Amino acid sequence: MENTILGLHHITAIAGNAKVNYDFYTRILGLRLIKKTVNFDDPQTYHLYYGDEAGSPGTILTFFPWGNIGAGRRGTRQVTEIGYSVPEGSLGFWQERLEKNNVTYNKASEKFGEKYLTLLDPDGLKFELTVAKNKDTRTSFLTPEIGAENAILGFHQVTITTNKMDKTAEVLTSIFGYKLMEQNVNRYRFITDAVEQAAIVDLVEAPGETAGHVAGGSVHHVAFRVKDEKTLMYFRDKVVAMGLNITEKIDRNYFYSLYFREPGGVLFEMATDNPGFTVDEPLNELGTNLKLPSQYESQRSEIESILPNLI
């Protein structure tokens, strides 16, 4: 694992109503709220993290729920789909569950030899629930309504739509170590063999399509996983050598990060495994307490009075 990109770490998106977001991801999709904190740059807005029981890298979906923010628009220069892995035989369960809860979805289809169904969250964020060709052996978070035979296991892939894919593909292959696995019309599937799951990035090339607008129901950035800070800085040097602008190392409390915008326009992050989500609360309490960055702790009472109740 030395100096290796270990697939996806987390994906961060923008939402509207925080309680609607919380209800959808915990009740309908059955994810665990693993961290309830605030936006580093806007402490009056939540930063909510969802994932498996421990918040394992490759399962973590996070949101900035910015209240009455306008709707985004899918297009190029964006992450346009988030793919989750689900167990074989579970798509019927999910179709019935989504229908029962009035969730917008499309019936099951197939690509790259894998069955999947598409759904939209309350803000219009697009997901695919996919039965992977190679059995996903991760342990899912279970709820009273969603058992192990159906529960979401973590990320399967992320899809980026771009007007021209060559420079984005170069970042994936030359810096991140991905390889082109398959092509279907204008969809190109890249994969890393460094990990078994959360290992796929799809590039969809759409030369004439209009650029998307990042707002409600849009992905803000996608984060790729590295083992530790030493590895993080190794990849910083590789990004700089390609002539791209990149931030200095940033402490995000639960991981250390670097950010850069890849040539196709999508904001990429690289994030470490350390120190993890149990650094400030035990595993059995993850997501139950409001955790504030240290610079905002003195404002706790004011912040708590502004943030909406989730339950």
N, C-alpha and C positions, 0 to 999 in steps of 0.2 A: 504493500500500500504506500510505499515511499514515493513522494512526488507524483501522485496520481489523483485525477478527478474521479470521485467515487459516485458518479451519477448525480441525481437531483438531491438537493438538501431540503429546500422549501420553495413554495410559490406564494407570493403576496399579491392580493387583489384589493379592489376598492368596492365597498358596499354602501348602502344607504342606511336604513334603520338597523340599529345594533341588535335590538331584541328579535326582530324578524330574522336577521342573519343567524343569531345564536340558536333560535328555535329550529331553523331549517337544517343546520349542520349537525346539531346534537340530536334532535328528535327524529327528523326524517331520514337523514343520511347515517346517523348513528356514530358520528365521530366524537371523540372526547375533547372537551375544552381543556387544553393543557396549560395555557397561560393567559391570564387576564391582566394586561398591562396597558400602557398608553403610548401613543406615538411620540417618539423622541423629539420631534420638531413641533408637535401640537398636543400638549399634555391634556387638553380638554376633549381629546378624541381617543377612544379605545384603540389598542392594537390587540386583536384576539387571535389566538393560535389554536388550531384544531389538529388532531392527529391520532395516532394509536395510543395505547395506554401510557407509554413512556415518552411520547413525543419523539420517536425515532426519526433520524434523518431519512428522507425519502417518503415520509408520510405527512409532513407538516404543511398545512394550508393556513395562511394568515390573512387577516383583513384589517383595513382601516375603514370603519363604518362612519362616513362623513355625512350623517344626517340627511339633509335634503339635496345632496349633490345630484346634478343632472345625469342622465343616462349616457353611457359611452356608446361607441359605434365600432363594431368589428371591422377590420380591414387589414391592410398591409402594415408593416413596421410594428407588429404586435404579436404577443402570445394570444392565439385565438381559441385554443381548446386545452383543457386539462384532462388527462386521462387517468382514471383510477382503475386498479386491478381488483376484480371480484372473483369469487370461486366459480368453478365450472358448474353449470346447472342452475345458477342463481338469477339469470336475467329475467326469467318469468316472475320470480318473486319481486324483483325490482320494478318491472313494468306494472304489476298489480299495485305495489306500494305507491309508486309515483302517481298512478291514476287515482287511487283512493285519496291522496293528499292534494289533488288538483295541481300537480307539477307538470309543466310543459315538457313533453318528451317525444322522441321518435321511436318507433318499434325497432327491434334488433336488426342490424345489418352486419356486413362483414368486410374487413379489409386486411390485407397481409395475412390472410388465413385465420384471422381472429374475429370472433363474434363480439359485437358491442352494441350498446344503445346510447343514444344522446339525450341529454336533459339540460334544462336551464334552471339556474337558481332564481330566487325572487328578484334579483337585480338584472337578470339576463346573462349572467356568466355561464359559459358553455362548458359542459362536461361530457366525457364519455366513460361509461362503465364497461370495461373490457375483460373478457376471459382470455388470459394470456396463453399462448401456445405452450410455453414451458410453465409447468405448475408453479404457482407462487406459494412459497412455503412460509411466508411471514405470518405472525400471530395477530389476529385482528382484535380490535376493541369490541366487546359485546355489550348489548343492551337488552332489556327485557323483551323487546320486539324484534331484535335482529340477532340471530344466532350465528355460530361460526360457519355454518354452511352457506351463508349469504353475505356476511359482513364485509365491508370494504377493507382491503388489505394494505393500501398505500398507493403511491403513484405508479402508473404504468408508463405513461409518456406525457410529453408536453409538445404542443404544436405551435410553430411560429409561421406566420404568413408573411411573405416578403415579395417585393417586386422583382428582385434579382438575388439569387441565393448564394452566388459564388463566394462572396466575402464572409457571409455568415458561416457557410460550410467550412471555410478556411479556419475560422476561429475554433469551430468544433473539432476539426481534425488536427490542425497544426498545434493548437494550444491545449485543448482538452483531451485529445487522444481518442476521439470517437472515429468510427469507420462507417462508411456508407454500406448499409446492409441490403436494402431493397428499394425499388422505385415502382410506383404505381401512378401512371400518367404524370401529373405535376407534383406528386407527393413523394418526398425522398426521406427514407427512414435511416437515421444515424443511431448507432449503438456503441456503448462502451462495454468491454468485457471485464472491467475492473470490479463490477458488482453484478449480481444476478437480477435484481429488481430496481425499479426507478432508474433505468439505464438508457431510455430511448428519448431521442429528440426527433420529431418530424418537421421537415421544412416543406412548406407548400409555396411553390413559386407561382405568383399571379401578376404578370408584368403590367397589365392594364388596370389593376384594381386600385381604388382610392385608399389612401392611408387612413387607418382607423383613428378614433378619438378616445384617449384613455380618460375614463371617468367612471361613474357607477356601473358595475357589472363588467369591469375590465381588469386585466392583470396589470399590476404596477411593475413587477419585476420577477424574474426567475433566478433562483440561487442554486449554484452547483456546489457539491460537497467536497471538502478536503479534510484530511485527518486532523491537522493542527496548524498552529501559527507559522511554523517553519515552512510547511508545505504551501501555505497561503502566500507567503512572500516569494517563494520560488515561482509561483504562477504570476505574481505581480510583475516580476522581471520579464516573463515571457510576453505578457500583454504589452508592456512598454516597448519591448523589442519589435513588436508588430506595428508600432507607431500609434497606438490607441491611448487615449487619456484614461487614467484610472486614479481612484482616490487613494489616500493613505489608509492604513489599517484603522478600522473603527470598532470599538468595543460595544457590542449590542447586548451585553449582560449574559446572554445565553450562548453566544457564539461571537467570533471575531469575523469581520467582513471587509471585503473590498468591492467596489462598484465600478463598472465601466459600461459604456453603451457600445454594443457591437455594431459593425458597419451597417447592418440592416435596420437599425433604429431601436432595437429592444434593449432595455436595461438589464444587464447581467450582474449578478452578485456571485462571489465565491464566499462560502461560509464554513467555519470549522465545526468539527464535532464537539470540541470542548468550549466551555465547561459543561454545557447541557442544561436541561430545564429543572433539574433537582438542586441547582446551586442555591436557590433561595426558598424552596419549599419541598417537603418530602413527596415521594411518588404518590402516596395515597391522598395528598391534598392538592395535587396539580390542578390549577384552574379555579380553585375555590376562593382564593384571596386576591385582592387587588395588589399587584406588585408594581411599585413605582421605581423608575430610575432614580438614583440617589439625589440628583440635582432637583428633583421635584418632591422629595419626601416632606420638606417643610411646608409644601402647599397641599398636603394630603386632604385636609378637611374641605378646602375649596374645590379641589378636583373631584372628590367623592360627591359633593353636592351638585355638580354639573353633569357628571356621567349618568346616563340612563340606567335604570335597573334592568337586568337581563332575565331575571326569574320572577 
